[in-house]
Amino acid sequence: MRNALVAILALSAATAASVAATSPAAAYDYPYCLQGRGIGIPGDCSYASYGQCMASASGRSLYCNVNPRFAYGQQRRMRIYRDY
């Protein structure tokens, strides 16, 4: 009985350590989204080039569009020059 309890505790500690070591996948917005019927908006935004997106859309009645999160994300601030 004692050996079974020690084995269960060791197994639960090993499981907890492996769960803590894993991290979620990093989210990244690619510039092109596959859109159309059944996919929704913004769609499947996992394409780095327009050609990749069009190749995936070929024959599926889908189309490619610019990813709105990529296009209208955080914009850079412009430096304002003043002429005094």
ZALOMAR-840752 format. One record per residue (C-alpha): residue number from 1; residue in three letters; x, y, z. Coordinates in steps of 0.25 Angstrom, whole numbers, plus 2048, in hexadecimal, padded with zeros to 3 digits. Layout:
% residues N
<r NUM, ALA, <X, Y, Z>>
...
***
This chain:
% residues 84
<r 1, MET, <800, 800, 800>>
<r 2, ARG, <80B, 809, 804>>
<r 3, ASN, <813, 807, 7F7>>
<r 4, ALA, <806, 809, 7EF>>
<r 5, LEU, <804, 817, 7F6>>
<r 6, VAL, <812, 81B, 7F3>>
<r 7, ALA, <811, 817, 7E4>>
<r 8, ILE, <804, 81F, 7E3>>
<r 9, LEU, <80B, 82B, 7E9>>
<r 10, ALA, <817, 82A, 7E0>>
<r 11, LEU, <80F, 828, 7D4>>
<r 12, SER, <806, 835, 7D7>>
<r 13, ALA, <813, 83D, 7DA>>
<r 14, ALA, <819, 839, 7CD>>
<r 15, THR, <80C, 83C, 7C5>>
<r 16, ALA, <80B, 84A, 7CC>>
<r 17, ALA, <819, 84D, 7C8>>
<r 18, SER, <817, 849, 7BA>>
<r 19, VAL, <80A, 852, 7B9>>
<r 20, ALA, <812, 85E, 7BF>>
<r 21, ALA, <81D, 85C, 7B5>>
<r 22, THR, <814, 85D, 7A9>>
<r 23, SER, <810, 86B, 7A3>>
<r 24, PRO, <805, 86F, 79A>>
<r 25, ALA, <808, 872, 78C>>
<r 26, ALA, <80B, 880, 788>>
<r 27, ALA, <800, 887, 780>>
<r 28, TYR, <805, 88E, 774>>
<r 29, ASP, <7FD, 895, 769>>
<r 30, TYR, <801, 893, 75B>>
<r 31, PRO, <7FE, 89D, 751>>
<r 32, TYR, <7F4, 895, 748>>
<r 33, CYS, <7E7, 88E, 74C>>
<r 34, LEU, <7DF, 884, 745>>
<r 35, GLN, <7D0, 888, 745>>
<r 36, GLY, <7C3, 883, 740>>
<r 37, ARG, <7B7, 87A, 743>>
<r 38, GLY, <7B8, 872, 750>>
<r 39, ILE, <7C5, 879, 754>>
<r 40, GLY, <7C0, 886, 759>>
<r 41, ILE, <7C7, 894, 75C>>
<r 42, PRO, <7D3, 896, 75D>>
<r 43, GLY, <7D5, 887, 758>>
<r 44, ASP, <7E1, 87E, 758>>
<r 45, CYS, <7EC, 888, 75A>>
<r 46, SER, <7F8, 87F, 758>>
<r 47, TYR, <7FE, 883, 74B>>
<r 48, ALA, <80B, 88B, 74A>>
<r 49, SER, <809, 88E, 73B>>
<r 50, TYR, <7FE, 890, 732>>
<r 51, GLY, <802, 885, 729>>
<r 52, GLN, <801, 87B, 735>>
<r 53, CYS, <7F3, 880, 738>>
<r 54, MET, <7EF, 87F, 729>>
<r 55, ALA, <7F4, 871, 728>>
<r 56, SER, <7EC, 86C, 734>>
<r 57, ALA, <7E0, 873, 72F>>
<r 58, SER, <7E1, 86D, 721>>
<r 59, GLY, <7D5, 864, 71E>>
<r 60, ARG, <7CE, 867, 72B>>
<r 61, SER, <7C5, 873, 728>>
<r 62, LEU, <7CD, 87C, 731>>
<r 63, TYR, <7D5, 888, 730>>
<r 64, CYS, <7E1, 88F, 737>>
<r 65, ASN, <7E1, 89D, 73D>>
<r 66, VAL, <7EA, 8A5, 746>>
<r 67, ASN, <7EA, 8A2, 755>>
<r 68, PRO, <7E3, 8AD, 75C>>
<r 69, ARG, <7EB, 8AB, 769>>
<r 70, PHE, <7F8, 8AC, 761>>
<r 71, ALA, <7F4, 8B7, 758>>
<r 72, TYR, <7EE, 8C0, 763>>
<r 73, GLY, <7F6, 8BC, 76F>>
<r 74, GLN, <7FE, 8C5, 777>>
<r 75, GLN, <803, 8D0, 76F>>
<r 76, ARG, <810, 8D7, 770>>
<r 77, ARG, <810, 8E5, 775>>
<r 78, MET, <815, 8EF, 76C>>
<r 79, ARG, <820, 8F9, 770>>
<r 80, ILE, <81B, 907, 770>>
<r 81, TYR, <825, 911, 76B>>
<r 82, ARG, <822, 920, 76F>>
<r 83, ASP, <827, 92B, 768>>
<r 84, TYR, <829, 937, 772>>
***
